[in-house]
Amino acid sequence: MIYKYMNKTNIKRFFSVLLILCIFISYSSFVYASDDSLYVWSSTDVSNIEEDPSLLTNATSEVTDDNSLNLESASAILIEQSSGRILYAHNIHEQLRPASVTKVMSILLIMEALDSGKISLTDSVPCSENAASMGGSQIWLDTTETLTVDEMLKAICVNSANDCVVAMAEYIAGSEEAFVQMMNDKAFELGMSDTTFKNCHGLDEDGHVTSSYDIAIMSRELLNKYPEIKNYTTIWMDTLRDGETQLSNTNRLIKNYTGATGLKTGSTSLALYNLSASATRDDLSLIAVIMKAPSTKVRFSEAQKLLDYGFNNFSYQSFGKAGDLIQTVSIDKGVQVTIPVILENDAGILLAKGSEKNIEQTVTIDENISAPISVGQKVGEISFSLDGEVLATVNLVSQVAVNKMDIATMSTKVFSTWFNLLR
């Protein structure tokens, strides 16, 4: 009997009622869906750690200054580049003359000017009488010639050219004095409280002082913010002026130390011998600063001693790169029911060697995550702990955008499903 009522109009009415019923059921199920909010990854039990967690010094604290390496230099520091964590300290806040290590700040400002578009590597930079008159390390710029910014950077980083750094200072700021003010402003911004710059090159001048701690700060800023500077600081030998001018790196660690990436030497009769030395091995990047070494030989040997100490006693444990997928998480009220969750930034920590397997990783997902969700929206955190102490925390974010489910989108979805079933 039912078949005589199944004309086209009644069929439409039947499926309309059925569609409304399905929408109601789907929406009810959707609203009340839920998911667990806590996930724990534990690589091992951390209850039996034998290593000394005090080695894992916070970036803002300082290790004991006992000069256990018996350094002859007046001041020295070793830091891990990524975190800024201090691994070794010796008179790190003593104000001393930096000599040409000053140029780390000058190079940083040149890189900032390039990054902002104020200058470009192909710009032709003139030489003033003031720049040409500089003594010390130089390439004997002439007032009738110009060099590109690229060539100037090469001469500054490799040959520590005073004439080139003054020419660049005048080109960027209009005068050396204005550029020095920029240097001091940047030092203040970075928290370099031991520092006062009087010039951009580092020739001895009363009141021109800094500390190994502050040199480490500006070296880290340069390397982290502009890693491309290593294209210059790792040059051992090169030429300018169509091969007429020979360049040889003043930092001999570039040739003799495995993993060396820079950074800058400096010496005068008053400052004695200074060095900011950077190196990377197995994802661990270190910066060692030596100030007022009694000889150039001691400067390099003690920088190497600091770097060796760091590489022998510490490791950098990477847990993932920015964008790596961590897991899939359920969401409420979205046009899709799950989202892929990724690391917002690189995840890694500095560890005392031997404790790599004693790290506990905890992933915490926010409760009641509901659409709409944007790309990069924070939905949780991942933390890394050693012996109950949290060493690092990285945000977890959504890899995709998800619109909020509404009646129209639910109707479309249900109708599409029924249509496919009836085909």
C-alpha positions in Angstrom: 0.0 0.0 0.0 2.8 2.5 0.8 4.0 2.5 -2.8 0.9 4.4 -4.0 1.9 7.4 -1.8 5.5 7.5 -3.1 5.0 10.1 -5.8 7.7 12.8 -6.5 6.1 15.4 -4.1 5.9 13.0 -1.2 9.5 11.8 -1.7 10.7 15.4 -1.5 8.7 15.9 1.7 10.1 12.7 3.2 13.7 13.6 2.5 13.2 17.2 3.8 12.0 15.9 7.1 14.8 13.4 7.2 17.4 16.1 6.4 16.2 18.3 9.3 16.3 15.3 11.6 19.9 14.5 10.5 21.0 18.1 11.0 19.6 18.1 14.5 21.3 14.8 15.4 24.6 15.9 13.8 24.6 19.2 15.6 23.8 17.6 18.9 26.6 15.1 18.5 29.0 17.8 17.4 28.3 20.2 20.3 28.8 17.5 22.9 32.0 16.0 21.5 35.0 16.2 23.7 38.6 15.1 23.9 41.3 14.5 26.5 43.4 17.6 27.2 46.7 16.2 28.6 49.3 14.1 26.9 52.6 13.2 28.4 55.7 11.9 26.6 58.3 10.6 29.0 61.5 9.3 27.3 62.7 7.9 30.6 62.3 8.0 34.4 64.1 11.1 35.7 64.2 9.9 39.3 67.8 8.6 39.2 69.7 11.4 37.6 73.3 11.4 38.5 74.3 14.5 36.5 74.5 17.9 38.3 71.6 20.0 37.1 73.3 23.1 38.4 75.3 23.0 35.1 72.2 24.0 33.3 72.4 27.6 34.3 69.5 29.9 33.4 70.3 32.5 30.7 70.0 35.3 33.3 72.1 33.8 36.0 75.8 33.3 36.1 78.1 30.4 36.9 80.6 30.6 39.7 83.7 32.7 38.8 86.4 30.4 40.1 88.6 30.5 36.9 88.8 26.7 37.0 90.5 26.7 33.6 93.3 28.8 35.0 93.0 31.5 32.2 95.7 34.2 32.0 93.3 36.6 30.3 91.8 39.4 32.5 88.2 38.5 31.5 86.5 35.6 29.7 83.0 34.2 29.1 81.5 31.2 27.3 77.8 31.2 26.3 75.5 28.9 24.4 74.4 31.0 21.4 70.8 29.9 21.1 69.7 30.5 24.7 72.5 32.9 25.9 73.1 30.5 28.8 76.4 31.2 30.5 78.7 28.1 30.7 81.9 29.7 32.0 82.6 33.1 33.6 85.7 35.0 34.6 85.5 38.7 35.6 82.8 39.0 33.0 81.6 42.5 34.0 85.1 44.1 34.3 85.1 47.2 32.0 88.0 46.9 29.5 89.1 48.3 26.2 87.6 46.2 23.4 89.9 47.3 20.5 88.5 46.1 17.1 86.0 43.7 18.7 84.1 47.0 18.8 83.3 46.3 15.2 80.8 43.5 16.2 78.4 46.3 17.0 79.3 48.3 13.9 78.7 45.2 11.8 75.4 44.6 13.6 74.2 48.1 12.6 75.3 47.6 9.0 73.3 44.4 8.9 70.2 46.1 10.4 70.5 48.8 7.7 70.6 46.1 5.0 67.7 44.3 6.6 65.6 47.4 6.7 66.3 48.3 3.1 68.1 51.5 4.0 71.2 50.3 2.1 71.9 47.4 -0.2 75.0 45.2 -0.8 75.4 46.8 -4.3 75.5 50.4 -3.0 78.7 52.3 -3.8 80.2 53.7 -0.7 82.5 56.7 -0.9 85.6 57.3 1.2 85.9 60.6 3.1 89.1 62.3 4.3 88.2 61.2 7.8 87.8 57.5 6.8 91.0 57.6 4.8 93.0 59.0 7.7 92.3 56.0 10.0 95.3 54.2 11.3 95.7 50.6 12.5 94.2 47.8 10.4 93.1 49.1 7.0 93.0 48.6 3.3 94.2 52.1 2.5 91.0 53.5 1.0 91.4 56.5 -1.3 89.0 59.5 -1.4 88.8 59.0 -5.2 87.4 55.4 -5.0 84.2 53.7 -3.9 83.6 50.2 -2.8 80.3 48.3 -2.6 78.7 47.5 0.8 79.5 43.9 0.1 83.2 44.7 -0.4 83.2 46.9 2.7 81.7 44.2 4.8 84.3 41.7 3.5 87.2 44.1 4.4 85.7 44.8 7.9 85.0 41.2 8.8 88.2 39.6 7.3 90.8 42.3 7.5 89.3 44.5 10.4 89.6 47.5 8.2 89.2 50.7 10.2 88.9 52.9 7.1 86.1 50.8 5.7 84.1 50.8 9.0 84.3 54.6 9.3 83.2 54.9 5.6 80.2 52.7 6.3 79.4 54.6 9.5 79.3 57.9 7.6 77.3 56.4 4.8 74.6 55.0 7.1 74.4 57.8 9.7 75.9 60.8 7.9 78.8 61.1 10.4 80.8 58.8 12.6 79.5 60.7 15.6 75.9 60.0 14.7 76.7 56.3 14.1 78.4 56.0 17.5 75.2 57.3 19.0 73.4 54.6 17.2 75.9 52.1 18.6 75.3 53.3 22.2 71.5 53.3 21.7 71.7 49.7 20.5 73.9 48.7 23.4 71.3 50.2 25.8 68.5 48.3 24.0 70.4 45.0 24.3 71.1 45.6 28.0 74.9 46.1 27.6 75.2 48.1 30.8 79.1 47.8 31.0 79.5 49.5 27.6 80.2 53.0 26.3 81.3 53.4 22.7 83.4 56.4 21.7 84.1 55.3 18.1 83.1 52.7 15.6 86.5 51.1 15.0 88.0 50.4 18.4 91.2 52.4 18.4 92.1 53.4 22.0 90.1 56.3 23.3 89.5 57.2 27.0 86.1 56.0 28.1 85.7 53.5 25.2 85.0 50.4 27.3 82.9 47.2 27.4 83.0 43.8 29.1 83.3 40.2 27.9 79.6 39.8 29.0 78.5 42.7 26.8 80.6 41.4 23.9 78.9 38.1 24.2 75.5 39.8 24.1 76.2 41.7 20.9 77.9 38.8 19.3 74.9 36.6 20.0 72.6 39.2 18.6 74.6 39.4 15.4 74.8 35.7 14.9 71.2 34.9 15.8 69.6 37.7 13.9 71.8 37.7 10.9 73.4 34.2 10.4 74.3 35.2 6.9 77.2 37.3 8.4 79.1 34.0 8.6 79.4 34.2 4.8 82.0 36.9 5.6 83.4 35.9 9.0 84.4 32.4 7.8 86.5 33.7 4.9 90.1 32.8 5.4 91.6 34.5 2.4 90.2 36.7 -0.4 90.9 39.7 -2.5 89.5 43.1 -3.4 90.1 45.6 -6.2 90.2 42.9 -8.9 92.8 40.9 -7.0 95.1 43.8 -6.1 94.3 43.8 -2.4 94.9 40.7 -0.5 92.7 39.9 2.5 93.7 37.5 5.3 91.5 36.7 8.3 92.8 38.1 11.6 91.0 35.2 13.4 93.2 32.2 12.9 90.7 29.9 14.5 88.8 30.0 11.2 91.5 27.9 9.7 92.6 25.8 12.7 89.5 25.1 14.7 86.8 22.7 13.6 83.4 24.3 13.4 84.7 27.9 13.7 82.2 30.5 12.4 83.8 33.8 13.4 83.8 36.3 14.8 86.1 39.2 15.5 89.6 39.9 16.8 91.0 43.1 18.4 94.3 44.3 19.8 96.0 47.6 20.8 98.9 48.5 23.0 96.5 49.3 25.8 93.7 46.8 25.2 96.2 44.0 24.7 94.6 41.0 22.9 90.8 40.4 22.6 88.7 37.9 20.7 85.0 37.0 20.2 85.2 33.4 18.9 82.1 31.5 17.7 81.9 27.8 16.6 79.2 25.2 15.9 79.4 21.4 16.2 76.5 18.9 16.2 73.9 21.7 16.4 75.6 23.2 19.5 76.7 26.8 18.9 79.0 28.5 21.3 80.5 32.0 21.7 83.8 32.4 23.7 85.0 35.9 24.5 88.6 36.7 25.7 89.7 40.1 26.9 93.1 41.5 27.7 95.1 38.4 27.0 98.8 39.0 27.4 99.7 37.8 23.9 98.0 36.8 20.6 99.0 33.2 21.2 97.2 33.2 24.6 94.2 34.9 23.1 93.6 32.0 20.6 94.6 29.2 22.9 92.3 30.3 25.7 89.4 30.9 23.3 90.0 27.4 22.1 90.2 26.1 25.7 86.8 27.7 26.4 85.2 26.2 23.2 86.6 22.8 24.0 85.2 23.0 27.5 81.8 23.7 26.1 81.8 21.0 23.4 83.2 18.4 25.8 80.7 19.0 28.6 77.5 20.1 26.9 75.2 19.1 24.0 72.3 20.6 22.3 69.3 18.2 22.2 66.9 19.1 19.4 63.3 17.8 19.8 62.0 19.3 16.5 61.9 22.2 14.1 59.3 24.9 13.7 56.4 23.4 11.8 57.0 19.8 12.8 53.7 17.9 13.4 53.2 16.9 17.0 49.7 15.3 16.9 46.1 15.7 15.8 43.7 17.4 18.2 39.9 17.2 18.3 38.0 20.5 18.1 34.4 21.6 18.7 32.0 23.4 16.4 34.3 23.3 13.3 33.6 22.3 9.7 36.2 19.7 10.4 36.5 17.8 13.7 40.3 17.7 14.1 43.3 19.9 13.4 47.0 19.1 13.0 49.1 20.7 15.8 52.7 21.8 15.1 55.6 23.4 16.9 55.6 27.2 16.7 59.4 27.5 17.1 62.4 25.1 17.1 62.3 22.9 20.2 65.6 22.1 21.8 67.6 22.5 25.0 71.2 22.7 26.2 72.2 19.7 28.4 75.1 18.4 30.4 76.5 15.6 28.3 75.1 12.2 29.4 71.7 13.5 30.5 70.1 13.6 27.0 68.0 10.5 27.8 66.7 11.9 31.1 64.4 14.5 29.7 60.7 14.4 30.3 58.5 16.0 27.6 55.0 17.1 28.5 52.4 18.1 25.9 49.4 20.1 27.3 46.5 20.8 25.0 44.0 23.5 25.9 40.6 22.5 27.0 37.4 23.2 24.9 39.1 24.2 21.6 36.4 25.6 19.4 36.2 26.9 15.9 36.8 29.4 14.4 40.5 28.7 14.5 43.2 30.6 12.6 46.5 29.4 11.2 49.2 29.7 14.0 46.6 30.0 16.8 48.1 28.7 20.1 46.3 25.5 21.3 48.8 24.2 23.8 52.4 23.9 24.9 55.2 21.4 25.0 57.7 21.6 27.9 61.0 19.9 28.6 62.0 19.0 32.2 65.0 17.5 33.9 64.6 16.3 37.5 61.4 18.2 37.9 62.8 21.5 36.6 61.3 22.9 33.5 64.1 23.9 31.1 62.1 25.1 28.1 58.6 25.6 26.8 57.4 25.9 23.2 54.0 26.9 22.0 51.9 24.4 20.0 49.8 26.0 17.2 47.3 25.0 14.6 48.6 24.3 11.2 45.4 25.1 9.5 42.4 27.5 9.7 39.0 26.0 10.5 35.7 27.9 10.0 32.9 27.5 12.6 30.1 25.1 11.7 26.7 26.7 11.2 23.3 25.6 9.9 24.1 26.3 6.3 27.4 24.4 6.4 25.8 21.5 8.3 22.9 21.3 5.9 25.3 21.3 2.9 27.4 18.5 4.5 24.4 16.3 5.4 22.7 16.9 2.0 26.0 16.0 0.2 26.3 12.8 2.3 22.7 11.7 1.5 23.1 12.6 -2.1 26.1 10.4 -2.4 24.3 7.6 -0.7 21.3 7.8 -3.0 23.4 7.9 -6.2 
